[in-house]
Each structure stands twice: as structure tokens, then as C-alpha cells.
Amino acid sequence: MLSALHGIGVILLSVENPSESELLLPAQKRSVIDWQSVNRIVEENADFKYFIDLVANYYQTDRLRKCDWNK
């Protein structure tokens, strides 16, 4: 399971009522990024690549464009 292997959290999302969503397993914080996994996922998933590009842009410029994040 991704949670055990990578520390990914699990949320039971209620589409009808988001405020009733439940956190089943909290994510584990890590101080070091697993760049090998990030690079692998970027190659396989265009949405994740877009997300990483947004994070990189924010990190480099310290500017956040709401139109990029609130979709």
C-alpha cells in the first residue's frame, strides 16, 4: 500500500459533503524528498509534472498565482 511504502496519507472524500470527509491515515512528514520517486512519477503522470512545475516556480520566485492552484 502506498501509505506504508511512501508515507502517503489516505482521505475518504465525501463528494456530496466535503466537510464530512475523513482522514483515514495521516501522511508521514519527511525532511528529504525522494527525488527518484518524484522523477519516476513525473515521467508517468502529466498532472503530477504540472504540479511539480508549479511548486518549482513558487520555490524559485516566492510568487503564488491563485489561478494556477485553485482549479
C-alpha angles and dihedrals in degrees: 000000000000092000094059096039101042105014093248115163124233124222125187098216120206105208093189094050114015092186088066092057115124133219104226099175123010118228118252117239117232127192094205125055117230095229093180090061092042092052092047093051092045089057092050102039125048092192091056090048089054090050092050090049090054092049092048091050091050092047092050099043104023086224122127121199109202091203089064096051107036103067 
